[in-house]
């Protein structure tokens, strides 16, 4: 295995509705992940998961940006190219 692995998650041209659906699903999945992680921490340890609590509003803010970008693109009759790469690097525990 290389020390850095790259995976293509999204690559292509989309209508504004298609692109919006894809990115909203990605962001909502991450928000739900952190909400679940925080809920689990509260149930197990009686306290919030600090990382999850901080990340949720950041992701919601980015989701709002996504909606603004797509509203503009739709008003201006634009198609969109989305490209997303996942980079995995190995670190010592």
C-alpha positions in Angstrom: 0.0 0.0 0.0 1.2 3.5 -0.8 1.4 6.0 2.1 -1.3 8.0 0.2 -4.2 6.4 -1.5 -6.6 8.4 -3.7 -10.2 7.5 -4.6 -12.5 9.4 -6.9 -15.9 9.9 -5.2 -17.6 12.3 -7.7 -16.6 13.1 -11.3 -18.8 14.5 -14.0 -21.1 17.2 -15.4 -24.5 17.6 -13.8 -27.6 19.7 -14.0 -28.0 22.0 -11.0 -30.7 19.8 -9.6 -28.5 16.6 -9.9 -25.5 18.3 -8.4 -27.5 19.8 -5.6 -29.0 16.4 -4.8 -25.6 14.7 -4.8 -23.9 17.3 -2.5 -26.9 17.7 -0.2 -26.9 13.9 0.3 -23.1 13.9 1.1 -23.4 16.8 3.6 -26.6 15.4 5.2 -24.9 12.0 5.6 -21.9 13.6 7.4 -24.2 15.7 9.6 -26.2 12.6 10.6 -23.0 10.7 11.3 -21.8 13.4 13.7 -25.3 13.7 15.3 -25.3 9.9 15.9 -21.7 10.0 17.2 -22.7 12.7 19.7 -25.8 10.9 20.8 -23.8 7.8 21.3 -21.3 9.7 23.4 -24.0 11.2 25.6 -25.6 7.8 26.1 -22.3 6.0 26.8 -20.3 8.6 28.7 -22.8 11.2 29.7 -21.1 14.0 27.7 -21.0 15.5 24.3 -18.4 14.4 21.7 -16.5 17.6 21.2 -15.5 16.9 17.6 -19.1 16.1 16.6 -20.5 19.2 18.4 -18.0 21.4 16.6 -18.3 19.8 13.2 -22.1 19.8 12.9 -22.5 23.6 12.6 -19.5 23.8 10.2 -21.2 21.2 7.9 -24.5 23.0 8.2 -22.8 26.3 7.2 -21.2 24.6 4.2 -24.6 23.0 3.2 -26.1 26.5 3.2 -23.2 27.6 0.9 -24.1 24.7 -1.4 -27.7 25.9 -1.6 -26.6 29.4 -2.4 -24.2 28.2 -5.1 -26.9 26.1 -6.8 -29.5 28.9 -6.6 -27.1 31.2 -8.4 -26.2 28.5 -11.0 -29.9 27.8 -11.6 -30.7 31.5 -12.1 -27.9 31.8 -14.6 -28.8 28.5 -16.4 -25.5 26.8 -15.7 -24.5 23.2 -15.7 -22.0 22.1 -13.1 -18.9 20.0 -13.1 -18.3 18.3 -9.7 -15.0 16.6 -8.8 -14.3 15.1 -5.5 -11.3 13.0 -4.5 -10.9 11.2 -1.2 -7.3 11.0 0.1 -6.3 8.3 2.6 -3.0 8.5 4.3 -1.7 6.2 7.0 -0.7 7.5 10.4 0.6 5.7 13.5 -1.9 5.2 16.3 
